[in-house]
């Protein structure tokens, strides 16, 4: 299943001139935790 953030990334990559009104609705605790877990460790 594709996440909302991945869908936005694909749309932005396919049309670099595309403008998004707001992405705030995509941010929630679960999404932020998942992004944090995917960060590379040093």
N, C-alpha and C positions, 0 to 999 in steps of 0.2 A: 504494500500500500504506500502510495506516495504522500509525503507530508505536504502541508500547505506551503511551508517554506521552500521545499524543493520545487514545487510548482511555480512559485514566484520567481525563483532563480532561473528556471527554464524559460519562462516568459521574458524575463529581462535579458537573457542571453540571446534569445531568438530575435528580439527587437530592442536594440540598445536605446532607441529614442522613446521607448514606452515610459510613461509616467504613472506612478502609483499614487493615489490620493492619500492612503493611510495604510500602514502595515502594523499599527499598534494592536489591532485585534488578533494578530497572529502570535503575540507574545503572551505567554502564560508560564506558570512555574514549571510545568512539565517540559515545555519547549526549551526553556532556559537551562534546565538541568541536563537535558539531552545534549544540547550544544556544548555545555561545559564538559560532559563526559567524552565528547568526541574530539576535544582539543588535544593536540599532541603534548606529551609530557617531556620535560627536558631533563 
